[in-house]
Amino acid sequence: MRRLLSTFVFGGAFIWVAVVFFDVPREIIWVFLVLTVVLVFSLVLAGLFGGVFLRLLRRERRSKRWFTHPEADIEQEKDPSIKAPDGEQ
């Protein structure tokens, strides 16, 4: 929380210094703020899509698993010498 507060304070001080001491028009400051918000949201969306994309890439595919462990997808054959308990087939 302290980092967030200090970020807002220093960001506000930067904008205040730009407006007061360097006579930057307020329209330019508004454009700067809007583009900053757009950049942050686009980076958040890129992170979300990138996370999903990486998860899909790193997921083990079924065909690859079958080549390394084929017995995992094949039902085990039942040994006829072993009898099932009564009522079970």
Legacy VTK file of the C-alpha trace (Angstrom):
# vtk DataFile Version 3.0
C-alpha trace
ASCII
DATASET POLYDATA
POINTS 89 float
0.000 0.000 0.000
2.903 2.302 0.746
4.282 1.837 -2.780
0.932 2.663 -4.349
0.603 5.820 -2.261
4.148 6.956 -3.058
3.538 6.278 -6.757
0.493 8.546 -6.734
2.342 11.259 -4.799
5.382 11.303 -7.088
3.213 11.066 -10.216
1.109 13.972 -9.026
4.222 15.990 -8.159
5.644 15.340 -11.636
2.480 16.593 -13.306
2.226 19.595 -10.964
5.844 20.608 -11.702
5.224 20.243 -15.452
2.116 22.435 -15.326
3.376 25.141 -12.953
7.069 25.571 -13.765
7.236 24.715 -17.460
3.889 26.152 -18.583
2.694 22.915 -20.163
-0.888 23.270 -21.441
-3.470 21.266 -19.521
-4.676 19.592 -22.726
-1.291 17.930 -23.132
-1.439 16.688 -19.533
-4.896 15.190 -20.144
-3.658 13.432 -23.281
-0.677 12.148 -21.300
-2.954 10.783 -18.566
-5.380 9.147 -21.005
-2.573 7.493 -22.970
-1.012 6.292 -19.713
-4.273 4.645 -18.662
-4.651 3.066 -22.113
-1.084 1.725 -21.920
-1.616 0.219 -18.466
-4.866 -1.502 -19.465
-3.328 -2.817 -22.687
-0.418 -4.259 -20.703
-2.854 -5.922 -18.300
-4.759 -7.468 -21.221
-1.510 -8.573 -22.865
-0.514 -10.237 -19.600
-3.833 -12.048 -19.332
-3.721 -13.311 -22.914
-0.038 -14.151 -22.593
-0.694 -16.178 -19.443
-3.423 -18.201 -21.135
-1.233 -18.690 -24.206
1.730 -19.906 -22.134
-0.497 -22.237 -20.137
-1.770 -23.768 -23.373
1.779 -24.143 -24.681
3.103 -25.764 -21.496
0.161 -28.156 -21.060
1.034 -31.755 -21.792
-0.746 -32.913 -24.891
-2.662 -36.180 -24.844
-0.869 -37.582 -27.899
2.532 -36.849 -26.376
1.501 -38.516 -23.122
0.274 -41.568 -25.044
3.662 -42.077 -26.673
5.460 -41.937 -23.332
2.852 -43.836 -21.252
0.467 -45.734 -23.590
-0.946 -47.811 -20.742
-2.522 -44.716 -19.185
-5.261 -44.520 -21.844
-5.854 -48.248 -22.363
-8.165 -50.168 -20.072
-6.294 -52.881 -18.233
-7.165 -56.394 -19.356
-8.856 -58.486 -16.718
-7.138 -61.683 -15.688
-9.692 -64.530 -16.045
-8.050 -66.438 -13.205
-9.030 -63.709 -10.735
-12.689 -63.959 -9.787
-14.726 -60.877 -9.003
-16.549 -60.730 -5.669
-20.185 -61.823 -5.670
-22.527 -59.316 -7.300
-19.754 -57.636 -9.286
-19.066 -58.369 -12.951
LINES 1 90
89 0 1 2 3 4 5 6 7 8 9 10 11 12 13 14 15 16 17 18 19 20 21 22 23 24 25 26 27 28 29 30 31 32 33 34 35 36 37 38 39 40 41 42 43 44 45 46 47 48 49 50 51 52 53 54 55 56 57 58 59 60 61 62 63 64 65 66 67 68 69 70 71 72 73 74 75 76 77 78 79 80 81 82 83 84 85 86 87 88
